[in-house]
Amino acid sequence: MDSESEPYVRLATLRQLHQVMADMNTARSLADTLQTVADGVVTGLGYELACVNLVRQDGDLVVAALAGNPAAEALITGRTGSRESWERRLSMGEAWGDLRFIPHTEGWVLDDDDVPQWYTDGPAPRFEDEWHPSDRLFAPMYTPGVHGGASGELIGVLSVDRPRNGRLPGAWGREALQMYAFQAAIAISNARLRANMQRALVRLEREQQALRASEESFRQAFEYAPSGMAIAEMGGDQHGRILRTNDALCRLLGRPASAMRRYSFSDLVHPEDIGTLLRTSAEGGRAELRLGRRDGTYVWVSLRNSVVADAADGPRFLLTHVEDIEDRKRRELQLAHRASHDSLTGLPNSAELRARLSSRLCQRPTAGALESLDAAYGHPAYDVNGHGFDFRPGTDSLDGYDHHVHTVAPESERDDGTKGLAVLFCDLDGFKSINDRFGHNAGDAVLIEVARRLTRGVRDGDTVARLGGDEFVVLADGLGRADAQDLAVRLRNEIIQPIRVDGRAMRVGASFGIGWAHCGMTADEVLKSADERMYVEKRSRPKQHRRAG
């Protein structure tokens, strides 16, 4: 990473740093946070070794975590160095912003102090900016201040060694390490806050007297936590009703504390996330879901629950930590959409089409599997079509097959009233000539308009996908044969209307093949069937009639 100049830092490097910092801030305990901090220096900043020296209550610094060298980890983890020795180190050498670099020409005087350290071997430097095995680089970590800066209280020191590129860190590498140390201090402070809160909650559960003694410290930890916090009732008719919220949660949702007490989380959660919330409403529950703001919008949050008790046998409450993850979730959703949708038309792409189709189809058991099931159940498990019709005694289904609603297709060419999942395979006629005559920009404009017309011509809930090139597929559920044929005619009539591109009126035709999906088929088999019917339909019409105008 350090070999990259500041204007040319790779996006992959920034993503890696973002992921490292995200992991650091989502660790579940103080010990996990400290180890994640050390690991992040190795994985995200390009150093081979990293050590977290944490300030203890007595002022000395203990080696709390180490990454990059198992032998060094076993040797010095848990050992302490005096505060005096550390202050001497942080006053020597060269100041690189908040960092402190002690070159090998000065570091020899520290070899005999009481700070735990490891020794690395290597040749002497061959050029000016090469890292020497005895060079030392420290990144102090200070408690975050009210306005985002360092307040001056030292909470620990990051020691790093052996950059992978073998060179002293440049301006970008120094700034990255300094920013990382600042974020690490925030993560450690938050982890300590959470740990202190959990310890306070344990005391609250054991006895009422401890509750009164720690009430003020709990109040401050709750009220001034940087992320949202809420206390809700647990159990009974009022389960989930919010009793108390902190200022951070009120700001996040744009609701005053007095209004928040009228709700439960189930009142605020997005309707699609109710199931997720119910699965999370327990001790240790974690989930990512959407909560409603006062203005009617929703924000993505991460919920983490803990259980607290008012007394030894008193009522139990749910303590919920709410973290804003809107930015991360938006990026994830954008990436997922780009991966599953066509970049030109915005329609679902081939992979997404196959996924949606496959989700509706189950594979019927083979003859051998049927015999095995018959033997296991002691009676026939499936009918002649391969559908389960009998159940294992004492259960509601056959190994998951009948949790699925089977997709069936009309069995005859005439419309017998059966409704099924119609697959309309559409291939444009005359599209190549548009590309040849007017260029690919005109062709792209035609494809975009065809996609819009197809989308406009289907029902809500139907799928219009671009399979590739000038091929489109429509999935329409609950149609009979006549319905599917009518739909194909309507869509073709929409497509053949003139399309204006750069002042020119262009026309393309469309050939449709109608296939039917049913369980026992794969997605590719369904698409192949519809494709073959499309070619039959295309060949059945004279060439001059395939494209109108």
Sequence and secondary structure as in RCSB ss.txt:
>XXXX:A:sequence
MDSESEPYVRLATLRQLHQVMADMNTARSLADTLQTVADGVVTGLGYELACVNLVRQDGDLVVAALAGNPAAEAL
ITGRTGSRESWERRLSMGEAWGDLRFIPHTEGWVLDDDDVPQWYTDGPAPRFEDEWHPSDRLFAPMYTPGVHGGA
SGELIGVLSVDRPRNGRLPGAWGREALQMYAFQAAIAISNARLRANMQRALVRLEREQQALRASEESFRQAFEYA
PSGMAIAEMGGDQHGRILRTNDALCRLLGRPASAMRRYSFSDLVHPEDIGTLLRTSAEGGRAELRLGRRDGTYVW
VSLRNSVVADAADGPRFLLTHVEDIEDRKRRELQLAHRASHDSLTGLPNSAELRARLSSRLCQRPTAGALESLDA
AYGHPAYDVNGHGFDFRPGTDSLDGYDHHVHTVAPESERDDGTKGLAVLFCDLDGFKSINDRFGHNAGDAVLIEV
ARRLTRGVRDGDTVARLGGDEFVVLADGLGRADAQDLAVRLRNEIIQPIRVDGRAMRVGASFGIGWAHCGMTADE
VLKSADERMYVEKRSRPKQHRRAG
>XXXX:A:secstr
 TTS GGG  HHHHHHHHHHHHHHHS SSHHHHHHHHHHHHHHHH EEEEEEEEE TTS EEEEEEES HHHHHH
HTT EE HHHHHHHTTSSEEETTEEEE HHHHGGGTTSSS          SSTTB  TT EEEEEEEEE TTSSE
EEEEEEEEEEEEETTSB   HHHHHHHHHHHHHHHHHHHHHHHHHHHHHHHHHHHH HHHHHHHHHHHHHHHHT 
SSEEEEEE SSTTTTBEEEE HHHHHHHT  HHHHTT BHHHHB GGGHHHHHHH STT EEEEEEE TTS EEE
EEEEEEEEESSTTS EEEEEEEEE HHHHHHHHHHHHHHHB TTT SB HHHHHHHHHHH      HHHHHHHHH
HHTS  B TTS B S  TT SSSTTGGGS      SSSS  S  EEEEEEEEEESHHHHHHHH HHHHHHHHHHH
HHHHHHHS TT EEEEEETTEEEEEEEEE HHHHHHHHHHHHHHHTS EEETTEEE  EEEEEEEEE TTS HHH
HHHHHHHHHHHHHHHS GGGSS  
